[in-house]
Amino acid sequence: MAKKNFVKYVERYRILARIVNYTDEVHIDKLKEVVPDELQNALVMYEITNQTPKNWDDYIKLLISTYKVLHPDKTQGAIFGPDGNVEKSGGERKDPDAMEIDEVKKKKREEFMILSNIYKQRLQK
């Protein structure tokens, strides 16, 4: 899976690795086994200067950020997949379950005004 989609593999590794109680060194060694050659070559200066992160989560962040620079075409994606459940309307991608913020604000403002008027009327009585 790491060869097919490295970023996805590393993200899944990050999630699963939090469950096990391994040392940072073990996690980093396991990750190094699946790092593509071009990514290893890009990170060689970290190795030479002994600046490779010792914390496995920091190492993952370095791997992902470097991979994204090397392969911007492979790392672009959408939250719901390429088309997923997201519909296009007016050239805009929309989530059918998303709330319209302006509508919510408008409703809240109207509710506030109604409550404010009721409060003022009670004060006048």
Secondary structure as the mmCIF struct_conf table of DSSP 4:
data_model
#
loop_
_struct_conf.conf_type_id
_struct_conf.id
_struct_conf.beg_label_comp_id
_struct_conf.beg_label_asym_id
_struct_conf.beg_label_seq_id
_struct_conf.end_label_comp_id
_struct_conf.end_label_asym_id
_struct_conf.end_label_seq_id
TURN_TY1_P TURN_TY1_P1 ALA A 2 LYS A 4
HELX_RH_AL_P HELX_RH_AL_P1 PHE A 6 ALA A 17
TURN_TY1_P TURN_TY1_P2 ARG A 18 ILE A 19
BEND BEND1 VAL A 20 VAL A 20
HELX_RH_AL_P HELX_RH_AL_P2 ASP A 24 LYS A 32
TURN_TY1_P TURN_TY1_P3 GLU A 33 VAL A 34
HELX_RH_AL_P HELX_RH_AL_P3 ASP A 37 ALA A 42
TURN_TY1_P TURN_TY1_P4 LEU A 43 LEU A 43
HELX_RH_AL_P HELX_RH_AL_P4 VAL A 44 ILE A 48
TURN_TY1_P TURN_TY1_P5 THR A 49 ASN A 50
BEND BEND2 THR A 52 THR A 52
BEND BEND3 LYS A 54 ASN A 55
HELX_RH_AL_P HELX_RH_AL_P5 TRP A 56 LEU A 70
TURN_TY1_P TURN_TY1_P6 PRO A 72 LYS A 74
BEND BEND4 THR A 75 THR A 75
TURN_TY1_P TURN_TY1_P7 ILE A 79 PHE A 80
BEND BEND5 PRO A 82 ASP A 83
TURN_TY1_P TURN_TY1_P8 GLY A 84 ASN A 85
STRN STRN1 GLU A 87 SER A 89
TURN_TY1_P TURN_TY1_P9 GLY A 90 GLY A 91
STRN STRN2 GLU A 92 LYS A 94
TURN_TY1_P TURN_TY1_P10 PRO A 96 ASP A 97
HELX_RH_AL_P HELX_RH_AL_P6 ILE A 101 GLN A 124
#
